Amino acid sequence: MIRKQKKYTLIKKTWGGFVLDFVIRLFFFLYIFSIFWMFWQLVVTSISPELENNSVQIRFWPNEVTLGAYAEIWTRSGLNVAFFNNVYITVVGTAAHVFICTLAGYALSKPRFPLKQFFLNLIIFSMLVPSQMIMVPTFILYRNLSLINNLNALVVSGMVSGFSIIVMRNYFLGIPASLWESAKIDGATEMKIFFKIYIPVSIPGFATIIMLQMVGKWNTFFEAVLFINSPEKQPLQTKLNMIINSITTMAQSGQSSYVNLFGQNVKSAAIIIAMIPLLVAYPFMQKYLVKGILVGAVKG
Amino acid sequence: MGKVAEPVLHCFAKKGSAVCIFWSNQSGVMLLKSAKNWMLKEIRKNTAIYLMLLPAIFYLLIFCYYPIVDGIEMSFRDVVINSSEKNYIGWENYQTIFQDKYFWSALRNTFIFAFWNCFLGVALSGLCAVMLNEIRRPFTRRFIQTSIYLPNLLSWVVVGSSFMFMLSPTVGPVNQILQMCGQESFYFFGDIPSSRFLLIFINQWKITGYGVIIYMAAIIGISSEQYEAAIIDGVNRFQQIVYITIPNISNTIKVMLMLNIMGMFQLFDPIYILSNRITQNNTDVIMTYVYRTSLAKIDLGPGAAASVFISIIALIFTLVAKKMTKFGFEE
């Protein structure tokens, strides 16, 4: 017994183990440092006055704190409009998504009805469709439905996903059938069972798809690039991209007045405004996001 | 696909054969009628279920399956916007893109990005997870896992513009450090040879945390008895990783490979945001090519052709990978 323990401790303290520990810790330190350094540099730059940013000195702490950049980007670049556009597509898009996918997931969790397998395959196969294949025809389709330059295009795109349906279906399958039977014996209709019994007991399943969908909708970019052209209809991500790009091109063409208008501090402020809602919500939704990712990995 | 399509055909065949049996019978018509009644009754019984399915199926048919058919059809005709007239021009759209040298460079880049993103996406996050498992304190481990998932949560625009700021030749902190070390400042996003590498690096920096979560769930499931037995046998930590941890997560590696291959050709956001005119030839992929050449110019025929072409390649890869990893959608 003593010998075994000695062996154990000997293995623990080899040079190889020490080097391994050191390398691992160094790697993760660098990785995490790169993430937090980036955030911190953005914060420092955004709360410093513009002139300071052009000095060569690298700063880890602002010499002078001002919130002028935030006021400027919020009012003068139209970011406020874009922000509320984004809130609209996130709230409405997620609500519609969750409603439709939950209904479908519940229906598919029923033991048997004619054509069930056909519908299930239709939904599973839709997850395999490559998005680039339908890029051009989708553009035409949205155009025919007059959804171009319409915020509702971003609500409609991605309103149903096979993934969410399957997640909800699996959640409903986990609820014991005796619950359904007892409600049926008491004379409840299918709709009533769904709304009064199944929804209240499956809140964690909801939370998972709500969180995933909200993050996805908040970060909508590709669809906005495709469907939205007019400046006042832009969601946050495309607006941010426009702000960043307008600055660089104007700086290159040498128009110094514009460089002052959208300086590096204003740009950083815009980036921070775009990510702050997710950073604030992250601690609360982390648990559900992890669950959603794992379900996605198992189900493909 | 065979696996997906099979039950449908089977279902139809079963019904068809049932009908045939009914017809060959003497009083066939009557029996068929009763079968019909049975179907109607069954449907009426499940009306609520069909109503619940209706919106989702309706949506998928219109916004997912109709565009596939439409896209294939569109690639064979001269698409004129605002006109319902259809003149088919055969393979001309395909000839147009095959003669375009930017299409070939985009195709080459797509393959290079797909390979590296796929390979590193599986290997790097697996390596990170294995390394994370060597950190024993639960709090530290949790903190690392949570932190490296953070970039995944942010949009590509935020990550891309943050990198543009950090690596900027004039105000970027990285270049300021380089200058303090006496080096010249370096325009990272304007450097042609390293542009592809930089995009792959940023992509991995963003997505690694996602894979780590999936791998960690598998690693935590490994029973500690295996490690204890190994320690008693005098196995060192490298050997533990090679002979215990990695064989135990081989299924997860397959799943990750499958997930990565399915999304392999769909890279759009990072390329669109981070490439510029200088590096375009080296970083352009099919999706940005289609966007730039057809949607932005409203010349949709060649774009549709390019989409169909790359989609067929993507589908072949997915099916081959599925066969190889034996990873099917259960049920």
Chai-1 contact restraints between the chains, C-beta under 6 A:
chainA,res_idxA,chainB,res_idxB,connection_type,confidence,min_distance_angstrom,max_distance_angstrom,comment,restraint_id
A,Y8,B,I231,contact,1.0,0.0,6.0,A-B,restraint_1
A,I11,B,N236,contact,1.0,0.0,6.0,A-B,restraint_2
A,G17,B,R237,contact,1.0,0.0,6.0,A-B,restraint_3
A,I24,B,M131,contact,1.0,0.0,6.0,A-B,restraint_4
A,I24,B,E134,contact,1.0,0.0,6.0,A-B,restraint_5
A,F28,B,I144,contact,1.0,0.0,6.0,A-B,restraint_6
A,Y31,B,I148,contact,1.0,0.0,6.0,A-B,restraint_7
A,I32,B,S147,contact,1.0,0.0,6.0,A-B,restraint_8
A,M38,B,S162,contact,1.0,0.0,6.0,A-B,restraint_9
A,M38,B,M166,contact,1.0,0.0,6.0,A-B,restraint_10
A,Q41,B,P173,contact,1.0,0.0,6.0,A-B,restraint_11
A,N53,B,V171,contact,1.0,0.0,6.0,A-B,restraint_12
A,I58,B,P173,contact,1.0,0.0,6.0,A-B,restraint_13
A,I58,B,Q176,contact,1.0,0.0,6.0,A-B,restraint_14
A,I100,B,P55,contact,1.0,0.0,6.0,A-B,restraint_15
A,I100,B,A56,contact,1.0,0.0,6.0,A-B,restraint_16
A,L103,B,M52,contact,1.0,0.0,6.0,A-B,restraint_17
A,A104,B,L53,contact,1.0,0.0,6.0,A-B,restraint_18
A,A104,B,A56,contact,1.0,0.0,6.0,A-B,restraint_19
A,A107,B,I49,contact,1.0,0.0,6.0,A-B,restraint_20
A,A107,B,M52,contact,1.0,0.0,6.0,A-B,restraint_21
A,A107,B,L53,contact,1.0,0.0,6.0,A-B,restraint_22
A,K110,B,I49,contact,1.0,0.0,6.0,A-B,restraint_23
A,F113,B,N46,contact,1.0,0.0,6.0,A-B,restraint_24
A,F113,B,I49,contact,1.0,0.0,6.0,A-B,restraint_25
A,P114,B,E42,contact,1.0,0.0,6.0,A-B,restraint_26
A,Q117,B,P7,contact,1.0,0.0,6.0,A-B,restraint_27
A,Q117,B,C11,contact,1.0,0.0,6.0,A-B,restraint_28
A,F118,B,V8,contact,1.0,0.0,6.0,A-B,restraint_29
A,F119,B,L53,contact,1.0,0.0,6.0,A-B,restraint_30
A,N121,B,V4,contact,1.0,0.0,6.0,A-B,restraint_31
A,N121,B,V8,contact,1.0,0.0,6.0,A-B,restraint_32
A,I124,B,F329,contact,1.0,0.0,6.0,A-B,restraint_33
A,F125,B,V4,contact,1.0,0.0,6.0,A-B,restraint_34
A,S126,B,L60,contact,1.0,0.0,6.0,A-B,restraint_35
A,S126,B,C64,contact,1.0,0.0,6.0,A-B,restraint_36
A,V129,B,C64,contact,1.0,0.0,6.0,A-B,restraint_37
A,P130,B,S311,contact,1.0,0.0,6.0,A-B,restraint_38
A,P130,B,A314,contact,1.0,0.0,6.0,A-B,restraint_39
A,S131,B,Q266,contact,1.0,0.0,6.0,A-B,restraint_40
A,Q132,B,M287,contact,1.0,0.0,6.0,A-B,restraint_41
A,Q132,B,S307,contact,1.0,0.0,6.0,A-B,restraint_42
A,Q132,B,I310,contact,1.0,0.0,6.0,A-B,restraint_43
A,M133,B,G71,contact,1.0,0.0,6.0,A-B,restraint_44
A,M133,B,S307,contact,1.0,0.0,6.0,A-B,restraint_45
A,M133,B,S311,contact,1.0,0.0,6.0,A-B,restraint_46
A,I134,B,P67,contact,1.0,0.0,6.0,A-B,restraint_47
A,I134,B,G71,contact,1.0,0.0,6.0,A-B,restraint_48
A,M135,B,S307,contact,1.0,0.0,6.0,A-B,restraint_49
A,V136,B,L300,contact,1.0,0.0,6.0,A-B,restraint_50
A,V136,B,G303,contact,1.0,0.0,6.0,A-B,restraint_51
A,V136,B,A304,contact,1.0,0.0,6.0,A-B,restraint_52
A,V136,B,S307,contact,1.0,0.0,6.0,A-B,restraint_53
A,P137,B,P67,contact,1.0,0.0,6.0,A-B,restraint_54
A,P137,B,D70,contact,1.0,0.0,6.0,A-B,restraint_55
A,P137,B,G71,contact,1.0,0.0,6.0,A-B,restraint_56
A,P137,B,M74,contact,1.0,0.0,6.0,A-B,restraint_57
A,T138,B,P67,contact,1.0,0.0,6.0,A-B,restraint_58
A,F139,B,L295,contact,1.0,0.0,6.0,A-B,restraint_59
A,V160,B,A56,contact,1.0,0.0,6.0,A-B,restraint_60
A,V160,B,Y59,contact,1.0,0.0,6.0,A-B,restraint_61
A,E190,B,A48,contact,1.0,0.0,6.0,A-B,restraint_62
A,M191,B,A48,contact,1.0,0.0,6.0,A-B,restraint_63
A,N219,B,S155,contact,1.0,0.0,6.0,A-B,restraint_64
A,F221,B,V157,contact,1.0,0.0,6.0,A-B,restraint_65
A,F221,B,D269,contact,1.0,0.0,6.0,A-B,restraint_66
A,F222,B,F268,contact,1.0,0.0,6.0,A-B,restraint_67
A,Q237,B,S155,contact,1.0,0.0,6.0,A-B,restraint_68
A,Q237,B,V157,contact,1.0,0.0,6.0,A-B,restraint_69
A,L240,B,V157,contact,1.0,0.0,6.0,A-B,restraint_70
A,N241,B,V157,contact,1.0,0.0,6.0,A-B,restraint_71
A,I244,B,S161,contact,1.0,0.0,6.0,A-B,restraint_72
A,Q264,B,V171,contact,1.0,0.0,6.0,A-B,restraint_73
A,I271,B,V158,contact,1.0,0.0,6.0,A-B,restraint_74
A,I271,B,S161,contact,1.0,0.0,6.0,A-B,restraint_75
A,A274,B,V158,contact,1.0,0.0,6.0,A-B,restraint_76
A,M275,B,L154,contact,1.0,0.0,6.0,A-B,restraint_77
A,M275,B,V158,contact,1.0,0.0,6.0,A-B,restraint_78
A,L278,B,L153,contact,1.0,0.0,6.0,A-B,restraint_79
A,V290,B,I213,contact,1.0,0.0,6.0,A-B,restraint_80
A,I293,B,I213,contact,1.0,0.0,6.0,A-B,restraint_81
A,L294,B,A217,contact,1.0,0.0,6.0,A-B,restraint_82
A,A297,B,I214,contact,1.0,0.0,6.0,A-B,restraint_83
A,A297,B,V255,contact,1.0,0.0,6.0,A-B,restraint_84
